[in-house]
Amino acid sequence: MATASDSGHSFVHRVSQYGNECIREIHYGGTLYGVLLLDENHVLVAGTGDFIIKKFSISENKVVQNFKKHTDTVIFLVRVDQNRFASCSGDKTVVIWDLETGKSTTMKGHSNNVYIMCKINDKYLASGSEDKTIIIWDVEQAKSFKTLTGHSGNICTIAKVDEKKIASGGSDKTVRVWDYKSGKTLLVIKQEGWVGCVLPYDKNTFFISDNVRRIKRWKVDDNYENLKMEQEIATCNIDCMYRWSDREIMVGGENGFVAILDW
C-alpha cells in the first residue's frame, strides 16, 4: 500500500493481519496529490511544482523515469491495464501513458480542473471535474463516449458499482448512481456536507464520507427505489476508502489518518 500527503512524503507500507510495516519513505519536495503503487518495486508519485509524474524504484530508492506532458498540477493517477496508466490535472486534460516507453495520448473535453478518475473496465474510464460533469472515455479510441450531467458542484469522487453503473459525489452534497452508458441517474443520496468519497461495497451498499466528519452506510434495494441509512461512524474528514475484507474498509483522511474499520 502507498500513501501520499501534503507534507510532500509518500510512504510505502506492507500491510497484513499481523500489522503494518513501512518499507520506504519517499520525499517529493512539495504537496503530493497522486500516488499509484505499480508492483512491489515501483510506485508512481505526482504533486505540485513541476507537473511531472515520477516513477520511483522502491528497492533502489531513486527516480528511474519521468513522465512529462501536463502543464498544471497532476491531481490523480489510476491504472488502466498492465502496460498503461492515466493521469488527470488542473490543465483540464486526462492523459494515457505507456509505462515502459513513456508515450502519451491526451484526451480533452473538460472545461475546468479534472479532480478524479476511475477505471470502469478495459474499454472505459471515467473522469470528474470542477466543471460539474463526468466524462466517460473510450480509452482505446482516446475520445469521449458520454458526458454525464446532473451534479450542481465539483465532482470530488467517482467509483465503479458494477459493469453497468458508477457512483459519483461532490460539493453539491449528493451522491449519484448512474447507468454510465445511457447517462441516466438511477439514484440520488443526499448528504449533510461535501462528499469526499463514495465506496460502493456492493451494488446495494454504499459508504459515503463528507466534510462534516462522518461516514454513513446506506442500503438500497435491487430496484434502487427504497433507500435506508443503516450506520453512521464519526471520524475525521475522509478522502479515500477501499474495501479491505468482507467486514472491513480501509480509510484515509486529514492529518495522516489511515485506519481499517470493522463496520
C-alpha positions as CSV (number, residue, x, y, z in Angstrom):
1,M,0.0,0.0,0.0
2,A,1.2,3.5,-0.8
3,T,0.0,6.8,0.7
4,A,0.6,10.5,-0.1
5,S,0.2,13.7,1.8
6,D,0.5,17.4,1.7
7,S,3.8,17.1,3.7
8,G,5.5,16.0,0.5
9,H,6.1,12.5,1.7
10,S,4.8,9.2,0.3
11,F,5.0,6.1,2.4
12,V,5.0,2.5,1.1
13,H,3.6,0.0,3.6
14,R,3.4,-3.7,3.8
15,V,0.1,-4.4,5.5
16,S,-1.2,-7.8,6.8
17,Q,-3.5,-9.1,9.5
18,Y,-0.5,-9.0,11.8
19,G,0.4,-5.4,11.5
20,N,1.8,-2.6,9.3
21,E,5.4,-2.2,8.2
22,C,6.7,0.9,6.5
23,I,9.2,-0.3,3.9
24,R,10.0,3.0,2.1
25,E,9.6,6.8,2.6
26,I,9.7,8.9,-0.5
27,H,10.3,12.7,-0.2
28,Y,8.8,14.6,-3.1
29,G,9.6,18.2,-2.1
30,G,6.0,19.6,-2.3
31,T,2.4,18.6,-1.8
32,L,1.7,15.1,-3.1
33,Y,-1.7,14.6,-4.8
34,G,-1.3,11.4,-6.7
35,V,0.4,8.1,-5.8
36,L,0.0,4.7,-7.6
37,L,1.7,1.5,-6.4
38,L,2.6,-0.5,-9.6
39,D,4.2,-3.5,-8.0
40,E,6.4,-4.4,-5.1
41,N,9.3,-2.5,-6.5
42,H,7.8,0.6,-8.3
43,V,5.5,3.4,-7.3
44,L,4.3,6.5,-9.3
45,V,4.2,9.8,-7.4
46,A,2.9,13.2,-8.6
47,G,2.5,16.5,-7.0
48,T,2.8,20.3,-7.2
49,G,5.6,22.4,-8.7
50,D,7.0,20.7,-11.7
51,F,3.8,19.0,-13.1
52,I,5.9,15.8,-13.6
53,I,4.9,12.2,-12.7
54,K,7.9,10.3,-11.3
55,K,8.4,6.5,-11.4
56,F,10.2,5.6,-8.2
57,S,12.2,2.4,-7.7
58,I,11.5,1.2,-4.1
59,S,14.5,-1.1,-3.9
60,E,16.9,1.3,-5.5
61,N,15.5,4.3,-3.6
62,K,15.6,6.6,-6.7
63,V,13.6,8.0,-9.5
64,V,14.0,5.8,-12.6
65,Q,11.6,7.6,-15.1
66,N,9.8,10.9,-15.5
67,F,6.6,11.4,-17.4
68,K,6.2,15.0,-18.7
69,K,3.1,16.2,-20.5
70,H,0.8,18.1,-18.1
71,T,1.0,21.9,-17.8
72,D,-0.6,22.1,-14.4
73,T,-0.7,20.1,-11.1
74,V,-1.2,16.4,-11.6
75,I,-4.1,15.5,-9.2
76,F,-4.9,11.8,-9.6
77,L,-3.5,8.6,-11.1
78,V,-5.2,5.3,-12.0
79,R,-4.0,2.1,-13.5
80,V,-5.6,1.4,-17.0
81,D,-4.0,-2.1,-17.6
82,Q,-0.7,-3.9,-17.1
83,N,1.1,-1.6,-19.5
84,R,-0.7,1.8,-19.1
85,F,-1.8,4.3,-16.5
86,A,-3.9,7.5,-16.7
87,S,-3.4,10.9,-15.0
88,C,-5.6,13.9,-14.7
89,S,-4.7,17.5,-14.0
90,G,-5.6,21.1,-13.4
91,D,-4.8,21.6,-17.1
92,K,-8.3,20.1,-17.8
93,T,-6.9,17.0,-19.5
94,V,-6.7,13.2,-19.0
95,V,-3.5,11.6,-20.3
96,I,-3.0,7.9,-21.0
97,W,0.6,6.8,-20.6
98,D,2.7,3.8,-21.7
99,L,4.6,2.7,-18.6
100,E,7.7,1.5,-20.5
101,T,8.1,3.9,-23.4
102,G,6.5,7.0,-21.7
103,K,4.5,7.7,-24.8
104,S,1.2,9.5,-24.1
105,T,-2.2,10.3,-25.5
106,T,-4.0,13.4,-24.3
107,M,-7.8,13.4,-24.1
108,K,-9.6,16.8,-23.9
109,G,-13.2,17.5,-23.1
110,H,-13.5,19.1,-19.6
111,S,-13.6,22.8,-19.3
112,N,-12.1,23.0,-15.8
113,N,-9.8,21.2,-13.4
114,V,-10.1,17.4,-13.5
115,Y,-10.0,16.0,-10.0
116,I,-10.8,12.3,-10.0
117,M,-10.9,9.2,-12.2
118,C,-11.9,5.6,-12.0
119,K,-11.4,2.6,-14.3
120,I,-14.7,1.0,-15.3
121,N,-13.2,-1.8,-17.4
122,D,-10.6,-2.3,-20.1
123,K,-12.5,-0.1,-22.5
124,Y,-13.9,2.7,-20.4
125,L,-12.5,5.3,-17.9
126,A,-14.5,7.9,-16.0
127,S,-13.2,11.4,-15.0
128,G,-14.8,14.1,-12.9
129,S,-14.2,17.8,-13.0
130,E,-14.8,21.2,-11.4
131,D,-17.0,21.8,-14.5
132,K,-19.6,19.7,-12.7
133,T,-19.5,16.9,-15.4
134,I,-18.3,13.3,-15.6
135,I,-16.9,12.2,-18.9
136,I,-16.8,8.5,-19.9
137,W,-13.8,8.0,-22.1
138,D,-13.3,5.2,-24.7
139,V,-9.6,4.5,-23.8
140,E,-8.8,2.6,-27.0
141,Q,-10.1,5.3,-29.3
142,A,-8.9,8.1,-27.0
143,K,-12.2,10.0,-27.2
144,S,-15.3,10.9,-25.2
145,F,-18.0,8.3,-25.2
146,K,-20.6,10.0,-23.0
147,T,-20.8,13.1,-20.8
148,L,-22.9,12.8,-17.6
149,T,-24.6,15.9,-16.2
150,G,-26.7,16.4,-13.1
151,H,-24.4,17.5,-10.3
152,S,-24.5,21.2,-9.4
153,G,-21.0,21.3,-7.9
154,N,-17.4,20.0,-8.3
155,I,-17.0,16.3,-8.8
156,C,-14.8,15.0,-6.0
157,T,-15.2,11.2,-6.1
158,I,-16.1,8.5,-8.7
159,A,-16.3,4.8,-8.2
160,K,-17.4,1.7,-10.1
161,V,-20.5,0.0,-8.8
162,D,-20.7,-2.9,-11.4
163,E,-20.3,-3.4,-15.1
164,K,-23.3,-1.1,-15.8
165,K,-23.1,1.5,-13.1
166,I,-20.8,4.1,-11.5
167,A,-21.3,6.4,-8.5
168,S,-20.1,10.0,-8.1
169,G,-20.2,12.7,-5.4
170,G,-19.1,16.2,-4.8
171,S,-19.6,19.7,-3.4
172,D,-23.4,19.7,-4.1
173,K,-23.7,17.3,-1.1
174,T,-25.1,14.4,-3.2
175,V,-24.0,11.0,-4.4
176,R,-25.5,10.0,-7.8
177,V,-25.6,6.4,-9.2
178,W,-25.5,6.3,-12.9
179,D,-26.1,4.0,-15.8
180,Y,-23.0,5.2,-17.4
181,K,-23.8,4.1,-21.0
182,S,-27.3,5.7,-21.1
183,G,-26.3,8.7,-18.9
184,K,-29.4,8.1,-16.7
185,T,-29.3,8.9,-13.0
186,L,-30.6,5.8,-11.1
187,L,-30.3,7.0,-7.5
188,V,-29.5,10.3,-5.6
189,I,-28.3,10.1,-2.0
190,K,-28.3,13.4,-0.1
191,Q,-25.6,14.2,2.5
192,E,-25.1,16.9,5.1
193,G,-21.8,18.1,3.7
194,W,-19.5,18.0,0.7
195,V,-19.0,14.4,-0.4
196,G,-15.3,13.4,0.0
197,C,-15.5,9.8,-1.1
198,V,-18.0,7.1,-2.1
199,L,-17.3,3.4,-1.8
200,P,-19.8,1.0,-3.4
201,Y,-19.2,-2.0,-1.1
202,D,-21.6,-3.9,-3.4
203,K,-24.4,-2.9,-5.8
204,N,-26.7,-2.3,-2.8
205,T,-24.4,-0.9,-0.1
206,F,-22.7,2.5,-0.2
207,F,-20.2,4.0,2.3
208,I,-20.1,7.8,1.9
209,S,-17.9,10.3,3.7
210,D,-18.5,14.0,3.9
211,N,-16.8,17.1,5.3
212,V,-18.8,17.1,8.5
213,R,-16.5,14.2,9.6
214,R,-18.7,11.2,9.3
215,I,-19.0,8.0,7.2
216,K,-22.5,6.8,6.5
217,R,-23.5,3.3,5.3
218,W,-26.5,3.3,3.0
219,K,-28.6,0.3,1.8
220,V,-30.8,0.3,-1.3
221,D,-32.9,-2.5,-2.8
222,D,-32.3,-4.1,-6.2
223,N,-34.7,-1.7,-7.9
224,Y,-33.0,1.3,-6.4
225,E,-36.3,2.5,-5.0
226,N,-36.1,2.0,-1.2
227,L,-33.1,3.7,0.4
228,K,-32.1,3.5,4.1
229,M,-29.2,4.8,6.1
230,E,-28.1,1.9,8.3
231,Q,-24.9,3.1,10.1
232,E,-23.1,6.3,10.9
233,I,-19.4,6.5,12.0
234,A,-17.9,9.6,13.5
235,T,-14.4,10.2,12.2
236,C,-12.2,12.9,10.5
237,N,-12.6,14.2,7.0
238,I,-12.1,11.1,4.8
239,D,-10.6,11.5,1.3
240,C,-10.4,7.8,0.3
241,M,-12.0,4.5,1.1
242,Y,-11.3,0.9,-0.1
243,R,-12.9,-2.4,0.6
244,W,-10.4,-4.4,2.7
245,S,-12.4,-7.6,3.5
246,D,-16.0,-8.8,3.9
247,R,-16.4,-6.8,7.1
248,E,-13.7,-4.1,6.9
249,I,-13.0,-1.0,4.9
250,M,-9.7,1.0,4.8
251,V,-10.0,4.7,5.1
252,G,-7.6,7.7,4.8
253,G,-8.0,11.3,5.6
254,E,-6.8,14.5,7.2
255,N,-3.7,14.7,9.5
256,G,-2.2,11.5,8.1
257,F,-5.1,9.4,9.4
258,V,-5.2,5.8,7.9
259,A,-7.3,3.1,9.5
260,I,-9.1,-0.2,8.9
261,L,-12.6,-0.1,10.2
262,D,-14.7,-3.1,11.1
263,W,-18.3,-2.0,10.3
